[in-house]
Amino acid sequence: MSIIFNVVQILISAALIALTVIQGRGSGLSSTFGGGGSVQRTRRGVEKTIYNVTVILAVVFFIVSLLSVLVA
């Protein structure tokens, strides 16, 4: 049973890494040197969906991690 939890954790972590890299499009070094600006934006469309999926996967990863510890 713990092998299944480990495989699920690996898959979720890979998805979380991919989604986090996709979201990091506007936050580079340009904001450090004044090129970023301070415009407040709202998430819309695909960006909002990716953000919500990232949050859900993080919660699922946390729950699977707890279950993995409790089963072991």
MARZA-592165 format. One line per field, with one value per atom (N, C-alpha, C, O): y, z, x; residue number from 1; atom name. Coordinates in Angstrom, 2 decimals, padded with zeros to 5 digits. Layout:
# MARZA-592165
py = c(Y|...)
pz = c(Z|...)
px = c(X|...)
num = c(NUM|...)
atomo = c(CA|...)
# end
This chain:
# MARZA-592165
py = c(-001.19|000.00|001.26|002.27|001.21|002.39|002.68|003.83|001.64|001.85|002.67|003.53|002.40|003.16|004.63|005.52|004.88|006.26|006.96|008.14|006.24|006.83|007.19|008.26|006.32|006.60|007.79|008.65|007.83|008.96|010.26|011.28|010.24|011.43|011.90|013.11|010.98|011.35|011.99|013.00|011.40|011.96|013.34|014.24|013.50|014.80|015.85|016.99|015.45|016.43|016.86|018.04|015.95|016.32|017.29|018.26|017.03|017.94|019.31|020.33|019.33|020.60|021.40|022.61|020.73|021.42|022.02|023.17|021.25|021.74|022.93|023.92|022.85|023.96|025.19|026.31|025.01|026.16|026.84|028.07|026.07|026.65|027.41|028.48|026.87|027.54|028.88|029.85|028.95|030.18|031.25|032.42|030.90|031.86|032.74|033.13|033.05|033.75|035.22|035.72|035.93|037.36|037.77|038.97|036.85|037.21|036.89|036.00|037.60|037.37|038.45|039.08|038.65|039.68|041.08|042.05|041.22|042.56|043.32|044.54|042.61|043.30|043.78|044.73|043.15|043.57|044.91|045.73|045.13|046.35|047.40|048.33|047.28|048.32|048.13|049.00|047.06|046.88|046.19|046.11|045.71|044.94|045.79|045.40|046.93|047.74|047.19|046.06|047.97|047.51|047.50|048.06|046.88|046.80|045.56|044.46|045.75|044.63|043.99|044.65|042.70|041.99|040.93|040.40|040.62|039.52|038.36|038.54|037.16|035.97|035.71|035.77|035.42|035.14|033.97|033.73|033.27|032.22|031.07|030.49|030.76|029.62|029.85|028.91|031.08|031.39|031.08|030.55|031.41|031.12|029.61|029.10|028.91|027.46|026.77|025.87|027.21|026.63|026.90|026.02|028.10|028.44|027.55|027.02|027.38|026.55|025.09|024.43|024.57|023.19|023.03|021.99|024.03|023.99|023.91|023.13|024.71|024.70|023.35|022.79|022.83|021.53|020.42|019.57|020.42|019.39|019.50|018.49|020.72|020.89|020.29|019.66|020.50|019.94|018.41|017.72|017.89|016.44|015.84|014.78|016.53|016.05|015.99|015.04|017.01|017.04|015.88|015.23|015.63|014.54|013.18|012.32|012.99|011.72|011.53|010.42|012.61|012.52|012.09|011.23|012.66|012.27|010.81|010.08|010.40|009.01|008.05|006.96|008.46|007.63|007.42|006.34|008.47|008.36|007.51|006.71|007.69|006.93|005.45|004.62|005.10|003.70|003.00|001.82|003.74|003.16|002.78|002.29)
pz = c(000.00|000.00|000.00|-000.62|000.70|000.75|-000.61|-000.91|-001.43|-002.76|-003.61|-004.38|-003.46|-004.21|-003.79|-004.64|-002.48|-002.01|-002.52|-002.88|-002.57|-003.07|-004.55|-004.96|-005.34|-006.76|-006.97|-007.81|-006.20|-006.29|-005.91|-006.56|-004.87|-004.46|-005.55|-005.79|-006.20|-007.27|-008.43|-008.98|-008.81|-009.92|-009.59|-010.42|-008.38|-007.98|-007.89|-008.29|-007.36|-007.25|-008.63|-008.81|-009.59|-010.95|-011.56|-012.23|-011.32|-011.84|-011.16|-011.82|-009.86|-009.14|-009.66|-009.82|-009.92|-010.45|-011.82|-012.09|-012.67|-014.00|-013.94|-014.65|-013.10|-012.99|-012.40|-012.80|-011.46|-010.86|-011.87|-011.89|-012.69|-013.73|-014.75|-015.21|-015.11|-016.07|-015.52|-016.27|-014.22|-013.62|-013.45|-013.35|-013.42|-013.13|-014.28|-014.37|-015.16|-016.38|-016.18|-016.91|-015.24|-015.13|-013.96|-013.67|-013.28|-012.06|-012.15|-011.45|-013.00|-013.14|-012.43|-011.49|-012.89|-012.31|-012.70|-012.10|-013.69|-014.13|-013.02|-012.94|-012.17|-011.08|-010.02|-009.30|-009.93|-008.97|-009.37|-008.50|-010.65|-011.14|-011.59|-012.31|-011.20|-011.47|-012.75|-013.08|-013.47|-014.73|-014.58|-015.55|-013.39|-013.21|-013.08|-013.56|-012.45|-012.23|-011.08|-010.64|-010.61|-009.48|-009.85|-009.13|-010.94|-011.41|-010.80|-010.90|-010.17|-009.59|-010.68|-011.30|-010.90|-011.92|-011.28|-010.21|-011.92|-011.48|-012.43|-013.62|-011.89|-012.72|-013.47|-012.90|-014.75|-015.57|-016.49|-016.86|-016.84|-017.84|-017.45|-016.37|-018.35|-018.17|-016.97|-016.24|-016.77|-015.65|-014.31|-013.40|-014.20|-012.98|-012.80|-011.69|-013.89|-013.83|-013.40|-012.56|-013.96|-013.58|-012.11|-011.41|-011.64|-010.24|-009.33|-008.33|-009.67|-008.85|-008.84|-007.80|-009.99|-010.05|-009.20|-008.56|-009.20|-008.38|-006.90|-006.16|-006.47|-005.06|-004.69|-003.64|-005.56|-005.29|-005.22|-004.33|-006.15|-006.13|-004.89|-004.37|-004.42|-003.20|-002.00|-001.15|-001.92|-000.83|-000.92|000.09|-002.12|-002.31|-001.95|-001.34|-002.33|-001.99|-000.48|000.04|000.22|001.68|002.30|003.22|001.81|002.35|002.07|002.95|000.85|000.52|001.38|001.79|001.65|002.51|003.92|004.51|004.46|005.79|005.83|006.76|004.81|004.76|004.62|005.18|003.88|003.72|005.04|005.32|005.84|007.15|008.10|008.87|008.05|008.96|008.62|009.53|007.35|006.94|007.28|007.63|007.16|007.37|008.81|009.12)
px = c(000.82|000.00|000.87|000.51|002.00|002.85|003.50|003.83|003.67|004.24|003.27|003.69|001.99|000.98|001.01|000.94|001.10|001.18|002.43|002.39|003.55|004.79|004.68|005.14|004.09|003.91|002.98|003.24|001.90|000.96|001.65|001.43|002.47|003.20|004.16|004.28|004.83|005.76|005.01|005.45|003.87|003.09|002.54|002.59|002.03|001.48|002.58|002.39|003.74|004.83|005.32|005.65|005.38|005.78|004.77|005.14|003.48|002.45|002.54|002.37|002.80|002.94|004.13|004.03|005.23|006.41|006.08|006.43|005.43|005.10|004.15|004.35|003.14|002.19|002.83|002.51|003.74|004.43|005.33|005.41|006.01|006.88|006.04|006.45|004.89|004.02|003.54|003.42|003.26|002.75|003.82|003.48|005.08|006.13|006.53|007.69|005.63|005.99|006.34|007.18|005.75|006.00|006.86|006.96|007.49|008.20|009.68|010.17|010.38|011.81|012.61|012.13|013.84|014.70|014.29|014.76|013.43|013.04|012.32|012.43|011.58|010.89|011.87|011.57|013.02|014.04|014.63|014.93|014.82|015.45|014.44|014.81|013.20|012.22|011.44|010.63|011.63|010.92|009.58|008.82|009.27|008.04|006.80|005.73|006.91|005.73|004.91|005.13|003.97|003.16|001.69|000.86|001.37|-000.01|-000.66|-000.13|-001.79|-002.53|-003.38|-004.21|-003.16|-003.92|-004.80|-004.47|-005.89|-006.72|-006.52|-006.26|-006.64|-006.49|-007.79|-008.88|-007.66|-008.84|-008.54|-007.40|-009.58|-009.48|-008.57|-008.70|-007.65|-006.75|-005.84|-005.54|-005.39|-004.51|-005.18|-004.55|-006.45|-007.20|-007.38|-007.28|-007.65|-007.82|-006.52|-006.55|-005.40|-004.11|-003.82|-003.32|-004.12|-003.92|-004.77|-004.27|-006.03|-006.92|-006.48|-006.53|-006.06|-005.58|-004.32|-004.14|-003.46|-002.25|-002.59|-001.99|-003.54|-003.96|-004.57|-004.28|-005.42|-006.06|-005.02|-005.08|-004.06|-003.02|-002.14|-001.69|-001.90|-001.10|-001.83|-001.21|-003.13|-003.92|-003.95|-003.79|-004.14|-004.15|-002.79|-002.72|-001.71|-000.36|-000.18|000.40|-000.66|-000.56|-001.34|-000.85|-002.54|-003.36|-002.72|-002.68|-002.21|-001.55|-000.30|000.00|000.42|001.61|001.23|001.90|000.17|-000.29|-000.74|-000.41|-001.48|-001.92|-000.75|-000.77|000.26|001.44|002.17|002.67|002.23|002.88|002.04|002.58|000.74|-000.13|-000.16|-000.26|-000.08|-000.10|001.22|001.25|002.31|003.65|003.92|005.00)
num = c(1|1|1|1|2|2|2|2|3|3|3|3|4|4|4|4|5|5|5|5|6|6|6|6|7|7|7|7|8|8|8|8|9|9|9|9|10|10|10|10|11|11|11|11|12|12|12|12|13|13|13|13|14|14|14|14|15|15|15|15|16|16|16|16|17|17|17|17|18|18|18|18|19|19|19|19|20|20|20|20|21|21|21|21|22|22|22|22|23|23|23|23|24|24|24|24|25|25|25|25|26|26|26|26|27|27|27|27|28|28|28|28|29|29|29|29|30|30|30|30|31|31|31|31|32|32|32|32|33|33|33|33|34|34|34|34|35|35|35|35|36|36|36|36|37|37|37|37|38|38|38|38|39|39|39|39|40|40|40|40|41|41|41|41|42|42|42|42|43|43|43|43|44|44|44|44|45|45|45|45|46|46|46|46|47|47|47|47|48|48|48|48|49|49|49|49|50|50|50|50|51|51|51|51|52|52|52|52|53|53|53|53|54|54|54|54|55|55|55|55|56|56|56|56|57|57|57|57|58|58|58|58|59|59|59|59|60|60|60|60|61|61|61|61|62|62|62|62|63|63|63|63|64|64|64|64|65|65|65|65|66|66|66|66|67|67|67|67|68|68|68|68|69|69|69|69|70|70|70|70|71|71|71|71|72|72|72|72)
atomo = c(N|CA|C|O|N|CA|C|O|N|CA|C|O|N|CA|C|O|N|CA|C|O|N|CA|C|O|N|CA|C|O|N|CA|C|O|N|CA|C|O|N|CA|C|O|N|CA|C|O|N|CA|C|O|N|CA|C|O|N|CA|C|O|N|CA|C|O|N|CA|C|O|N|CA|C|O|N|CA|C|O|N|CA|C|O|N|CA|C|O|N|CA|C|O|N|CA|C|O|N|CA|C|O|N|CA|C|O|N|CA|C|O|N|CA|C|O|N|CA|C|O|N|CA|C|O|N|CA|C|O|N|CA|C|O|N|CA|C|O|N|CA|C|O|N|CA|C|O|N|CA|C|O|N|CA|C|O|N|CA|C|O|N|CA|C|O|N|CA|C|O|N|CA|C|O|N|CA|C|O|N|CA|C|O|N|CA|C|O|N|CA|C|O|N|CA|C|O|N|CA|C|O|N|CA|C|O|N|CA|C|O|N|CA|C|O|N|CA|C|O|N|CA|C|O|N|CA|C|O|N|CA|C|O|N|CA|C|O|N|CA|C|O|N|CA|C|O|N|CA|C|O|N|CA|C|O|N|CA|C|O|N|CA|C|O|N|CA|C|O|N|CA|C|O|N|CA|C|O|N|CA|C|O|N|CA|C|O|N|CA|C|O|N|CA|C|O|N|CA|C|O|N|CA|C|O|N|CA|C|O|N|CA|C|O|N|CA|C|O|N|CA|C|O)
# end
